[in-house]
Amino acid sequence: MYVFDNNSLRVLCESYYPARFPSLWEKFNTLISDGRATSVREVLREIEKWSPGRRLVQWAKDHKEFFPPPSPEELEFVGQIFAVKHFQGLIRKKKILEGQPVADPFVMARARIRRGVVVTQEQLKENAPQIPNVCHHFGIDYVDLEGFMEREGWEF
């Protein structure tokens, strides 16, 4: 199972236009319907908040089942992430004060609990409270969008 972060979905929807890459979207939709590709509700909230009028917003509205709410086990793992003081930086104070959505811990929790792979465009940076660092700490597999396509053996 692949669990998609907002940034990878944005690249996918804004760069690989469905009318120009129909075979890619056919394969992606098959992964979704087979339950092998998913995201989380908080990613949908980020998309709705920060991507007004974009292709991604419409795609997300048409695929709400792709963005399920967290399970109790996933919520428990989010707590484990934030138990590591350094990873509390995943939520910046400004986001807390403004009530903005924060999807990263939920993406990682879903991948961990469901034994999936996080798909994110973030890169591993030393001492950074980012997805790759948290994944590395907890032994969660992650790839970028190209790595996802490579794992699936996609060539177009």
C-alpha positions in Angstrom: 0.0 0.0 0.0 1.2 3.5 -0.8 0.1 6.5 1.4 0.4 9.8 -0.5 1.4 13.1 0.9 -0.1 16.3 -0.4 3.1 17.3 -2.3 3.2 14.1 -4.3 -0.4 14.3 -5.2 0.1 17.9 -6.3 2.9 16.9 -8.6 0.9 14.1 -10.0 -2.3 16.1 -10.6 -0.6 19.3 -11.8 2.1 17.8 -14.0 0.6 14.6 -15.4 -2.6 15.9 -17.0 -5.2 13.1 -17.3 -5.9 14.0 -20.9 -2.2 13.7 -21.8 -1.3 10.7 -19.6 -4.4 8.5 -19.7 -2.5 5.3 -19.1 -0.9 6.6 -16.0 -4.2 7.7 -14.6 -5.8 4.3 -15.5 -3.0 2.5 -13.5 -3.3 5.0 -10.6 -7.1 4.6 -10.4 -6.6 0.8 -10.5 -4.3 1.0 -7.5 -6.9 3.1 -5.7 -9.8 0.7 -6.4 -7.6 -2.2 -5.4 -6.9 -0.5 -2.0 -3.1 -0.2 -2.8 -3.0 3.6 -2.9 -4.5 5.9 -0.3 -4.0 9.1 1.6 -5.5 10.6 4.8 -8.3 13.0 5.6 -5.8 15.7 6.7 -4.2 15.7 3.3 -7.7 16.4 1.8 -8.0 19.3 4.3 -4.6 20.7 3.2 -5.6 20.5 -0.4 -8.9 22.3 0.2 -7.1 25.0 2.2 -4.1 25.6 0.0 -5.0 24.6 -3.5 -8.1 26.7 -4.5 -9.1 26.5 -8.1 -6.5 23.9 -9.1 -6.8 20.5 -10.8 -5.9 18.8 -7.6 -8.9 20.2 -5.7 -11.3 18.8 -8.3 -9.6 15.5 -8.3 -9.7 15.3 -4.5 -13.4 16.2 -4.5 -14.1 13.4 -7.0 -12.1 10.9 -4.9 -13.0 11.5 -1.3 -12.8 7.8 -0.5 -9.0 8.2 -1.1 -8.8 10.3 2.1 -10.2 8.2 5.0 -10.2 9.4 8.6 -7.5 7.9 10.9 -8.1 4.6 12.7 -7.7 4.5 16.5 -4.3 2.7 15.9 -3.2 5.4 13.6 -4.1 8.1 16.1 -2.1 6.2 18.8 0.9 6.2 16.5 0.6 9.9 15.9 1.0 10.3 19.7 4.2 8.2 19.5 5.6 10.5 16.8 5.0 13.5 19.0 6.4 11.8 22.0 9.8 12.4 20.3 10.4 16.0 21.2 12.3 16.8 18.0 9.4 15.6 15.9 7.0 18.1 17.5 8.5 20.5 15.0 6.2 18.9 12.4 3.6 21.3 13.6 4.7 24.8 13.5 3.2 27.2 16.1 1.7 29.4 13.4 -0.3 26.4 12.1 -1.5 25.7 15.6 -2.6 29.3 16.2 -4.3 29.6 12.8 -6.0 26.1 13.1 -4.4 25.0 9.8 -4.4 21.3 8.9 -1.3 19.2 9.4 -1.2 15.9 7.5 2.4 14.6 7.8 2.0 12.7 11.1 -1.2 11.1 9.8 0.3 10.1 6.5 3.2 8.3 8.4 0.8 6.7 10.9 -1.3 5.2 8.2 1.8 3.8 6.4 3.1 2.4 9.7 -0.1 0.8 10.8 -0.9 -0.6 7.4 2.6 -1.6 6.6 2.7 0.8 3.6 5.1 3.1 1.9 4.9 6.9 2.2 5.0 8.7 -1.1 6.4 12.2 -0.5 8.5 14.8 -2.4 10.3 15.7 0.8 14.0 14.7 1.1 16.0 13.5 4.1 17.7 16.4 5.8 19.9 16.0 8.8 18.1 16.9 12.1 15.0 18.1 10.3 11.5 17.3 11.6 10.3 16.2 8.2 8.6 13.0 6.8 11.8 11.2 5.7 13.5 11.8 9.1 10.5 10.5 11.0 10.1 7.6 8.6 13.8 6.7 9.1 13.5 6.9 12.9 10.4 4.6 13.0 11.5 2.3 10.2 8.7 3.4 7.8 9.5 3.0 4.1 9.2 6.1 1.9 9.8 7.1 -1.7 9.2 10.1 -4.0 6.8 10.0 -6.9 9.4 8.7 -9.3 10.3 6.0 -6.8 6.7 5.0 -6.6 6.4 4.7 -10.3 9.7 2.7 -10.5 8.4 0.3 -7.8 5.3 -0.3 -9.8 7.3 -0.8 -13.0 5.6 2.0 -14.8 7.1 3.3 -18.0 5.3 5.7 -20.4 
